[in-house]
Amino acid sequence: MQRRWIIVGSIMMLLAVAIGAFGAHIVKTRIDADALAVYETGVKYHMIHAVGLLIIALAAGQWGASTRLKWAARLLFTGIILFSGSLYVLSLTGIRVLGAITPLGGVCFIAGWLLLALAARGLKKED
């Protein structure tokens, strides 16, 4: 589990940096300020949760690959796709119906972080 999620987290970080650079150098000249703010929100949450994937992978190496950690990683990954992905497409196309998908990604983020906390809480070792 650890190796897989370090790879996925690293690729998600790579994409967040690339998408952010694309936005800063190309997209910002083609969309209005409101759409750019939406795009930048997508990049920010993408990057934060890619770091979260790396944290979960490192935790799995320390604590073992629990079901909670596996689902935490899956949910953060899904959240990136749904939340950030919908914001990218919304900002670039103006298709407003995609805004309905964004909260589903937010729920995935919340559930993923909760599962990480529960995985840590469930540890039997003393500090």
NUTORLUM-122349 format. One record per residue: x, z, y of N, C-alpha, C, O, CB in turn; residue in three letters. Coordinates in pm, whole numbers, plus 50000, padded with zeros to 5 digits. Glycine has a CB too. Layout:
BEGIN
XZYXZYXZYXZYXZYAla/...
//
This chain:
BEGIN
500835000049880500005000050000500875000050126500584992850222499065012150000Met/501925008050125502745009550245503334996150289503204992350405503875019550220Gln/503944989150199504594976450232503564966350284503814959450383505324970750109Arg/502414965350218501384955750257500914958250400500804948950479500184956450161Arg/500644970950432500104973850565501184973650674500864971550791499434987350564Trp/502434975750638503504973550737503604958650770503784954950885504884978950683Ile/503474950250668503494935850692502294931750777502454924550876503484928050558Ile/501104936250739499894932650814499984938050957499684930851052498624937950744Val/500384950550972500504956451106501514949251192501294947251311500884971051094Gly/502624945351132503654938051206503154924351250503394920051362504914936551122Ser/502454917451160501894904451196500824905951305500724897651395501294897551071Ile/500014916551295499014919051400499684921851535499184917451639498094930851360Met/500804929151534501544931451658502114918451712502024915651831502684941651635Met/502694910451623503214897351663502124889251731502334883551838503784889751541Leu/500944888851668499834881251725499364887051859499024879551950498674880751627Leu/499334900351870498914906551995499854902752109499404899652220498854921951980Ala/501144902952081502134899152184501974884352218501974880652336503584901952134Val/501834875852117501694861452141500404858252217500414850352311501714853752008Ala/499304864552177498024862152244498074867552386497524861452478496864868752166Ile/498724879052405498884884552540499704875452629499364873252745499524898252533Gly/500794870052575501634860852652500884848052683500994842752793502924857752575Ala/500134843052588499304831252609498324833752723498114825152809498544827552480Phe/497734845652723496804849152829497474850152965496934845553066496124862252798Gly/498654856052968499354858053094499884845053153499974843753275500504867753075Ala/500234835553069500864823453119499964811153122500184802153202502054820453036His/498954810753037498124798653029496664801653061496054794953145498244792352891Ile/496104811552993494674814253006494304818653147493254814653198494244824852906Val/495134826853210494754832453340494544821753448493874824353548495814842153387Lys/495094810053429494894799253526493634791153496493254782453574496104790053527Thr/492984794153384491844785953341490514793353332489474787053312492134780053209Arg/490544806553346489294814253342489224823353465490234825953530489194822753210Ile/488014828053495487864836553613488354850853584488694854353471486394836853658Asp/488384858853689488934872453679488164881153580488764888953506488934879153816Ala/486834879953577486034887853483486354884253339486524893053254484544886053510Asp/486434871353310486764866953174488184871153137488454874753022486624851653162Ala/489094870753234490474875053206490524889953173491274894053086491384872053326Leu/489724897853242489664912253212489154914553070489664923353000488764919553314Ala/488174906853027487664907852890488774904152791488974911052691486424898552870Val/489474893452819490574888952734491644899752723492124902852614491184875852789Tyr/492014905552837493044915952839492604928452763493434935152701493404919652982Glu/491314931652769490804942952690490984940052541491374948852465489304945552721Thr/490704927752500490924923952361492364925752319492644930952210490504909552339Gly/493284921452405494724922752374495114937452364495844941352273495584915652481Val/494634945552458494994959852458494534966752329495314973852266494384966952581Lys/493284964652292492774971052170493434965252046493664972451948491254969352162Tyr/493734952452048494434945951937495784952951914496124956551801494634930751966His/496524954652022497864960552011497794975251967498544979351878498604959352145Met/496924982852027496804997051992496484998551843497065007051775495705003852078Ile/495564990451793495144992251655496114985851556496124989551438493764986351636His/496914976451601498014971551515499044982651496499584984351387498674958951577Ala/499314990151603500185001951589499545011951493500235018251412500455008551729Val/498235013451502497515022151410497735018051265497885026651178496035022151441Gly/497745005051238498015000351102499405004551056499595008450941497874985151093Leu/500365003751146501725008051111501785023051085502485027550995502705004251223Leu/501055030751165501005045251145500405048451008500915057050936500175052151257Ile/499335041650973498685043950844499645040350730499725047550630497375035850832Ile/500365029250745501315025350641502405035850624502765039250511501945011750675Ala/502915040950734503935051450726503365064250665504025071050587504535054350866Leu/502135067550702501485079350643501335077650492501535087150417500095081750709Ala/500985065550448500835063150304502165065250232502185070050118500325048850278Ala/503265061850297504575064250237504895078950225505565083150130505635057450319Gly/504425086850318504675101350317503685108850228504065118050155504605106750457Gln/502425105050236501345112750171500855106650042500175113349964500195114250264Trp/501165094050018500595086949904499435078249951498845080750056500135096749794Gly/499125068349873498105058449910496725063349869496205059449765498405044849845Ala/496135071849951494795076949920493715066649953493965057050027494525090049998Ser/492555068549899491405059949928491085060350077490755050050136490175064149845Thr/491175072150137490885073250280491865064850363491465058150458490945087850324Arg/493145065450327494125057450402493895042550381494005034750476495555061150358Leu/493565038650260493295024450234492125019550319492195008850379492995022150085Lys/491055027450323489895023450403490175024350552489645016350630488685032150368Trp/490995033850593491365034650735492065021750778491755016250883492295047050762Ala/492995017050697493705004650728492764992750729492804984350819494845002250628Ala/491914991850629490954980750622490044980550745489754969950800490104981650494Arg/489604992350785488694993050900489384989651031488794982851115488085006950909Leu/490624994251051491334990451173491574975351176491434969051281492674997951183Leu/491934969651062492154955151055490854947651087490854938251167492674951150915Phe/489774951751025488474945451050488064947251196487514938151257487394951350957Thr/488344958951251488044961451392488794951951484488234947151582488364975751428Gly/490054949251453490824939751534490154926151532489984919751636492294938651483Ile/489774921751414489144908651401487824908151478487584898951556488914905251252Ile/486974918151455485644918051517485694921051667485104913751747484754928051448Leu/486384931751705486394936051844487234926451929486714919852019486934950351857Phe/488514925751899489394917451981489074902651964489034895152062490854920051945Ser/488834898551841488504884451817487284879951894487284869051952488284882051670Gly/486244888151895485034884251968485294883952119484744875452189483874894051937Ser/486124893052168486444892852312487284880652349487094874852456487194905652351Leu/488204876652262488994864652289488074852352299488144844652395490054862552178Tyr/487224850852199486344839152197485354839652314485104829452378485594838252063Val/484794851252340483854852852451484504849052584483914841652662483344867352458Leu/485704854052609486354851352736486754836652751486734831252862487594860052751Ser/487094830152642487524816252648486384806152647486514795152701488444813352534Leu/485264809952583484154800352569482934803952653482124795252686483744799452425Thr/482814816652688481624820952760480394822652673479304824852725481314811252868Gly/480554821752543479424823552451479074838352448479754846252381479754818252307Ile/478034842252519477704856352541477194863352414477334875552402476664857352649Arg/476614856052322476084862252201477184869152121476904878252042475384851752114Val/478414864952140479524871352069479724885752112480334893652040480804863452093Leu/479204889252230479274903152275478564912652180478854924652180478674904352412Gly/477634907452101476924915852004477814919751886477524929651819475684908551953Ala/478864912251861479784915251751480774926151790481214933951705480534902451708Ile/481124926451916482174935451964481934950151926482864956651878482284934352114Thr/480724955551944480514969651906480734972451758481104983551721479124973851944Pro/480504962651674480764964651531482254967051508482634975351425480284952351448Leu/483084959951581484524962351574484874976151624485744982851568485274951851653Gly/484204980551731484434993951784484085004751683484795014751670483634996051910Gly/482985002751611482595012251506483645012451396483965023151343481205008551448Val/484195000851362485275000351262486485008351309487095015751232485684985751232Cys/486845006851437487975014451492487715029451479488575036851430488215010751640Phe/486555033851521486225048151517486275053351373486865063851347484805050551578Ile/485675046051282485655050351142487065050451083487395059451005484745041151058Ala/487885040751118489255040351068490075052251114490785058351035489925027651112Gly/489965055651243490695067351294490165080251233490935089451204490605068051448Trp/488865080951213488285092751148488845094351006489205105350965486745091851145Leu/488895083450933489425084250796490895088150794491335095450704489245071050725Leu/491675083550892493065087950900493125103050923493925109950859493815080451014Leu/492295108151013492265122651039491845130250914492425140650882491315125851155Ala/490845125250843490385131950721491455131450612491595140950535489095125550671Leu/492195120450605493285119650508494345130050538494865136550447493915105550507Ala/494665131750665495665141850704495135155850677495875164550629496045140350853Ala/493885158150707493285171350687493245175150540493345186950505491885171650745Arg/493085165250455492955167750312494265170350241494275172750120492285156350249Gly/495375169950312496665172350249496765186750200496265195950265497815169250346Leu/497395188550089497535201850029498855208550068499005220650054497425200849878Lys/499815200550116501135205950149501085214150278500265211750367502165194650163Lys/501975223850284502155231450408503195224250494504045217050442502605246250378Glu/503125226150624504105219750714505475225550696506415221350763503685221050858Asp/
//
